[in-house]
Amino acid sequence: MTTTFEPIGTALENLRGLVDNRSIFVTGGTGSFGQAFVKKLLTLTSPRRLIVFSRDEFKQSEMQSDPDLANRLDMRYFIGDVRDQQRLELALRDVDIVIHAAAMKQVSTAEYNPFECIHTNVIGAENIVRASLNTGVKQVLALSTDKAVNPVNLYGASKLAADKIFSAANHLSARGGTRFGVVRYGNVAGSRGSVVPLFQKLVREKATFIPITDPRMTRFWTTLDQVSNFVLASLLRLEGGEIFVPKIPSVKITDLASALAPEIEKKMVGKRPGEKLHEALISEDEGYLTTDCGDYYVIEPAFDGVFGAKRENPLVGKKMDEQFSYVSDTNDSWLDVDVLRAMYG
């Protein structure tokens, strides 16, 4: 993987200038990303308050007992749900930066519980926007997914709607007011939604076979640490309405299974409802809005700038054409069996 946020020199100083002595709010803060991001942020910066917002009191209790986080005077843990705008407005008082990671993420769960998915992922996004505008938050960066691109399941469709909500929210903010943006990335190795824990569990239980949905299947692949770094970098780049996309490698699902369970038979079981063969991070319809900035892409809003204004810091990079797309099976960067085995060995 080429995308990193190197915590050195000017970049780190700029990050500290943005975060130090300010109040940071992380929705879904007890999730896989939330916990990794909180630890990364506390390692690099000194926020006045770092607020973990989630609806799971047990996970909050576990997080508070984590040796890396225990007894920190700068940490706060708020129980709440992004479905509740009133609660958000109470929690967001005197907050400077919001990282919105809360979502219903399981494809099959969303398909079976569509009302709940919409309430959390779409109405929850609207609540974050309204509460942030009403309380004077300075920056909001929401996390998205490759499944939001040309969605074929409700989870992806709900995240596409959320992307649109956060991008358009900049036009609801007064000049100099809250700025909203999105980070869109692929599958995160080792997170609760990843296939890795399933394969590892089957190996431990001495299963007779490893289920493979389709031998042609590919996915974008990244790690929690890399995503945390990229979110921090994107905070520094955010002007309003952008979707930031890291350049990350792809994997073949068959290679991943071979790396994690080389001795176990692989059995083809077919795709699940709403599952794609390959994932995209940028569609052809977004190609003309995309700039290649080296180790990441920026998809600019379809409107002509926030409030019709030009960017304060023009993007430096190559403007892509209308035929451009970023899809896992045509990616230039791949993780092979040996690399995957080293990662999980």
C-alpha positions as CSV (number, residue, x, y, z in Angstrom):
1,M,0.0,0.0,0.0
2,T,1.3,3.4,-1.0
3,T,-1.0,5.7,0.9
4,T,0.4,6.8,4.3
5,F,0.3,9.8,6.5
6,E,3.9,10.4,7.6
7,P,3.8,12.0,11.1
8,I,6.9,14.1,10.5
9,G,7.8,17.7,9.6
10,T,5.3,20.2,8.4
11,A,2.4,17.7,8.1
12,L,2.6,16.8,11.8
13,E,2.9,20.4,12.9
14,N,-0.1,21.3,10.8
15,L,-2.1,18.4,12.3
16,R,-1.2,19.5,15.8
17,G,-2.2,23.0,14.9
18,L,-5.6,21.7,13.8
19,V,-6.2,19.3,16.7
20,D,-4.2,20.4,19.8
21,N,-6.4,21.9,22.5
22,R,-9.5,21.3,20.5
23,S,-12.5,19.0,21.0
24,I,-12.8,16.0,18.7
25,F,-15.9,13.9,18.5
26,V,-16.0,10.3,17.0
27,T,-19.3,8.7,16.3
28,G,-19.1,4.9,16.3
29,G,-16.0,5.4,18.4
30,T,-16.2,1.9,19.9
31,G,-16.0,0.2,16.5
32,S,-12.9,-1.3,14.9
33,F,-11.9,2.0,13.1
34,G,-13.0,4.2,16.0
35,Q,-10.7,2.5,18.6
36,A,-7.7,2.5,16.2
37,F,-8.3,6.1,15.2
38,V,-8.6,7.3,18.8
39,K,-5.3,5.7,19.7
40,K,-3.6,7.1,16.7
41,L,-4.9,10.6,17.3
42,L,-3.8,10.5,21.0
43,T,-0.3,9.3,19.9
44,L,0.2,12.2,17.5
45,T,-1.7,15.1,19.0
46,S,-3.0,16.6,22.3
47,P,-6.7,17.3,22.0
48,R,-8.5,19.1,24.8
49,R,-11.2,16.5,24.7
50,L,-11.7,13.4,22.6
51,I,-15.3,12.2,22.8
52,V,-16.3,8.6,21.9
53,F,-20.0,8.6,21.0
54,S,-21.8,5.2,20.6
55,R,-24.9,3.3,21.8
56,D,-23.0,0.3,23.3
57,E,-22.3,0.8,26.9
58,F,-20.4,-2.5,27.2
59,K,-18.0,-1.7,24.4
60,Q,-17.5,1.7,26.0
61,S,-16.7,0.0,29.3
62,E,-14.2,-2.3,27.6
63,M,-12.6,0.7,25.8
64,Q,-12.2,2.6,29.1
65,S,-10.3,-0.4,30.6
66,D,-7.9,-0.6,27.6
67,P,-4.4,0.0,29.1
68,D,-3.7,2.5,26.3
69,L,-6.8,4.6,27.1
70,A,-7.4,4.1,30.8
71,N,-7.3,7.0,33.2
72,R,-6.9,9.6,30.5
73,L,-8.3,13.0,31.5
74,D,-8.8,14.0,27.9
75,M,-11.2,11.2,27.1
76,R,-15.0,11.3,27.3
77,Y,-17.5,8.5,26.6
78,F,-21.1,9.6,25.6
79,I,-23.9,7.1,25.2
80,G,-26.1,8.1,22.3
81,D,-27.4,7.3,18.8
82,V,-27.0,9.2,15.5
83,R,-30.7,8.7,15.0
84,D,-31.4,11.2,17.8
85,Q,-30.7,14.7,16.7
86,Q,-31.5,16.2,20.1
87,R,-28.9,14.0,21.8
88,L,-26.3,14.9,19.1
89,E,-26.9,18.6,19.6
90,L,-26.3,18.2,23.4
91,A,-23.2,16.1,22.8
92,L,-21.7,18.4,20.1
93,R,-21.7,21.6,22.2
94,D,-18.2,23.1,22.1
95,V,-16.9,20.4,19.6
96,D,-14.6,21.5,16.8
97,I,-14.1,18.4,14.6
98,V,-16.5,15.4,14.0
99,I,-15.3,12.1,12.6
100,H,-18.5,10.2,11.6
101,A,-17.9,6.5,11.6
102,A,-21.2,5.2,13.0
103,A,-23.1,3.0,10.5
104,M,-25.0,-0.2,10.0
105,K,-22.4,-2.0,8.0
106,Q,-23.4,-5.7,7.5
107,V,-24.8,-6.2,4.0
108,S,-27.1,-9.1,4.9
109,T,-28.4,-7.3,8.1
110,A,-29.3,-4.2,6.0
111,E,-31.1,-6.3,3.4
112,Y,-33.2,-8.0,6.1
113,N,-33.8,-4.8,8.2
114,P,-34.1,-2.0,5.6
115,F,-35.9,0.5,7.8
116,E,-33.2,0.3,10.4
117,C,-30.4,0.7,7.8
118,I,-32.1,3.9,6.4
119,H,-32.6,5.3,9.9
120,T,-29.0,4.9,10.9
121,N,-27.1,5.5,7.7
122,V,-29.2,8.1,5.9
123,I,-31.3,9.9,8.6
124,G,-28.3,9.6,10.9
125,A,-26.2,11.4,8.3
126,E,-28.8,14.2,8.1
127,N,-28.8,14.4,11.9
128,I,-25.1,14.8,12.0
129,V,-25.3,17.6,9.5
130,R,-28.1,19.5,11.2
131,A,-26.5,19.1,14.7
132,S,-23.1,20.2,13.4
133,L,-24.5,23.3,11.8
134,N,-26.6,24.1,14.8
135,T,-23.7,23.8,17.2
136,G,-21.0,25.5,15.1
137,V,-18.7,22.5,14.5
138,K,-15.8,23.5,12.2
139,Q,-15.1,20.3,10.3
140,V,-17.0,17.0,9.7
141,L,-15.4,14.1,7.9
142,A,-17.6,11.1,7.3
143,L,-16.4,7.6,6.5
144,S,-17.8,5.9,3.4
145,T,-17.2,2.6,1.6
146,D,-16.5,1.1,-1.9
147,K,-20.0,-0.3,-1.7
148,A,-21.4,3.2,-2.2
149,V,-20.2,3.1,-5.8
150,N,-22.7,1.7,-8.2
151,P,-24.5,0.1,-5.3
152,V,-26.3,-3.2,-5.7
153,N,-27.4,-3.6,-2.0
154,L,-29.1,-1.4,0.5
155,Y,-26.0,-0.8,2.6
156,G,-24.2,0.6,-0.4
157,A,-27.2,2.7,-1.5
158,S,-27.6,4.1,2.0
159,K,-23.9,5.1,2.1
160,L,-24.2,6.7,-1.4
161,A,-27.1,8.7,0.0
162,A,-25.0,9.7,3.0
163,D,-22.1,10.7,0.7
164,K,-24.4,13.0,-1.2
165,I,-25.8,14.5,2.1
166,F,-22.4,15.4,3.4
167,S,-21.2,16.8,0.1
168,A,-24.3,19.0,-0.3
169,A,-24.2,20.0,3.3
170,N,-21.5,22.6,2.5
171,H,-24.2,24.6,0.7
172,L,-26.2,24.8,3.9
173,S,-23.4,26.3,5.9
174,A,-22.6,30.1,5.9
175,R,-19.4,31.2,4.4
176,G,-16.7,30.4,6.9
177,G,-19.0,27.9,8.6
178,T,-18.9,24.1,9.0
179,R,-17.0,22.2,6.3
180,F,-18.1,18.7,5.4
181,G,-16.2,16.0,3.5
182,V,-16.0,12.2,3.0
183,V,-13.3,9.6,3.0
184,R,-14.1,6.5,0.9
185,Y,-12.1,3.3,1.2
186,G,-12.2,-0.5,0.8
187,N,-12.3,-3.5,3.0
188,V,-10.3,-3.2,6.2
189,A,-8.2,-6.2,7.2
190,G,-9.1,-7.6,10.6
191,S,-12.1,-5.4,11.2
192,R,-15.3,-7.0,12.5
193,G,-16.8,-6.9,9.0
194,S,-13.8,-8.5,7.3
195,V,-13.6,-12.1,6.1
196,V,-10.3,-12.5,7.8
197,P,-11.7,-13.3,11.3
198,L,-14.1,-15.8,9.7
199,F,-11.3,-17.7,7.9
200,Q,-9.1,-17.6,11.0
201,K,-11.9,-19.0,13.1
202,L,-12.5,-21.8,10.7
203,V,-8.8,-22.7,10.8
204,R,-8.8,-22.7,14.6
205,E,-11.9,-25.0,14.6
206,K,-10.2,-27.3,12.1
207,A,-13.0,-26.9,9.6
208,T,-13.1,-29.3,6.6
209,F,-13.4,-26.5,4.1
210,I,-13.1,-22.7,3.6
211,P,-16.1,-21.2,1.8
212,I,-15.3,-19.1,-1.3
213,T,-18.2,-17.2,-2.8
214,D,-16.6,-16.9,-6.3
215,P,-13.1,-17.7,-7.5
216,R,-13.0,-14.5,-9.6
217,M,-13.8,-12.2,-6.7
218,T,-11.5,-9.3,-5.9
219,R,-11.5,-6.6,-3.2
220,F,-9.6,-3.5,-2.3
221,W,-7.6,-4.1,0.9
222,T,-6.3,-1.8,3.6
223,T,-5.5,-1.8,7.4
224,L,-6.9,0.1,10.3
225,D,-3.7,1.9,10.8
226,Q,-3.5,3.0,7.2
227,V,-7.1,4.2,7.2
228,S,-6.5,6.1,10.4
229,N,-3.5,7.8,8.8
230,F,-5.5,8.7,5.7
231,V,-8.4,10.2,7.7
232,L,-5.9,12.4,9.5
233,A,-4.3,13.5,6.2
234,S,-7.8,14.2,4.8
235,L,-8.6,16.5,7.7
236,L,-5.8,18.7,6.7
237,R,-6.9,18.7,3.0
238,L,-10.6,19.2,3.6
239,E,-12.1,22.4,2.1
240,G,-15.6,21.3,1.6
241,G,-17.5,18.7,-0.5
242,E,-14.6,16.5,-1.4
243,I,-14.5,12.7,-1.4
244,F,-11.0,11.5,-0.6
245,V,-10.0,8.1,-1.9
246,P,-6.7,6.4,-1.0
247,K,-4.8,4.4,-3.5
248,I,-4.8,0.9,-2.0
249,P,-4.0,-2.6,-3.2
250,S,-6.4,-5.3,-4.3
251,V,-6.5,-8.9,-3.3
252,K,-8.0,-12.0,-4.9
253,I,-10.3,-13.8,-2.4
254,T,-8.7,-17.1,-3.4
255,D,-5.3,-15.8,-2.6
256,L,-6.5,-14.6,0.8
257,A,-7.9,-18.0,1.6
258,S,-4.7,-19.7,0.5
259,A,-2.6,-17.5,2.7
260,L,-4.8,-18.0,5.8
261,A,-5.7,-21.6,5.3
262,P,-3.2,-23.3,2.9
263,E,-4.0,-26.8,4.0
264,I,-7.8,-26.7,4.0
265,E,-10.0,-27.4,1.0
266,K,-11.6,-24.4,-0.7
267,K,-15.3,-24.9,-1.5
268,M,-17.2,-22.6,-3.9
269,V,-20.6,-21.6,-2.3
270,G,-21.8,-18.8,-4.6
271,K,-22.3,-15.1,-4.1
272,R,-24.6,-13.8,-1.3
273,P,-27.5,-11.5,-2.1
274,G,-26.2,-8.0,-2.9
275,E,-22.6,-9.1,-3.3
276,K,-20.4,-7.9,-6.2
277,L,-17.6,-9.8,-7.9
278,H,-15.4,-6.7,-7.9
279,E,-15.6,-3.4,-6.0
280,A,-15.1,0.1,-7.2
281,L,-13.9,3.2,-5.3
282,I,-14.5,5.6,-8.2
283,S,-17.1,5.1,-10.9
284,E,-16.9,6.2,-14.5
285,D,-19.6,8.8,-13.8
286,E,-17.2,10.4,-11.2
287,G,-14.2,10.2,-13.4
288,Y,-14.4,13.8,-14.8
289,L,-14.6,15.1,-11.2
290,T,-11.5,13.2,-10.1
291,T,-7.9,14.4,-9.6
292,D,-5.0,12.1,-9.2
293,C,-3.0,13.7,-6.4
294,G,-0.2,11.1,-6.2
295,D,-1.0,8.6,-3.5
296,Y,-4.7,9.4,-3.4
297,Y,-7.6,10.7,-5.5
298,V,-9.9,13.6,-4.8
299,I,-13.5,13.6,-6.2
300,E,-14.6,17.2,-6.2
301,P,-18.3,18.1,-5.7
302,A,-20.4,18.2,-8.9
303,F,-21.4,21.8,-8.0
304,D,-18.9,24.5,-9.0
305,G,-17.1,24.7,-5.7
306,V,-18.6,25.4,-2.2
307,F,-20.8,28.5,-2.6
308,G,-19.4,28.9,-6.1
309,A,-16.0,29.8,-4.7
310,K,-12.7,28.3,-5.9
311,R,-10.6,26.2,-3.7
312,E,-8.3,28.1,-1.3
313,N,-5.6,25.5,-2.1
314,P,-6.0,24.3,-5.7
315,L,-5.5,20.5,-6.2
316,V,-2.1,19.6,-7.5
317,G,-2.3,16.6,-9.7
318,K,-3.6,15.1,-12.9
319,K,-7.2,15.7,-13.9
320,M,-8.8,12.4,-14.9
321,D,-11.0,11.9,-18.0
322,E,-14.6,10.8,-18.3
323,Q,-13.6,7.2,-18.9
324,F,-11.6,6.9,-15.7
325,S,-12.7,4.5,-12.9
326,Y,-11.0,2.8,-10.0
327,V,-12.0,-0.8,-9.7
328,S,-10.5,-3.7,-7.7
329,D,-9.9,-6.1,-10.6
330,T,-8.1,-3.5,-12.8
331,N,-6.0,-2.1,-10.0
332,D,-2.2,-1.6,-10.6
333,S,-1.3,-2.7,-7.0
334,W,-1.9,-6.2,-5.7
335,L,-1.2,-8.2,-2.5
336,D,-0.1,-11.8,-3.4
337,V,-0.2,-14.9,-1.3
338,D,3.3,-14.4,0.1
339,V,2.5,-10.8,1.2
340,L,-0.8,-11.9,2.7
341,R,0.8,-14.8,4.5
342,A,3.4,-12.4,6.0
343,M,0.7,-10.0,7.1
344,Y,-1.3,-12.7,8.9
345,G,1.4,-15.3,9.7
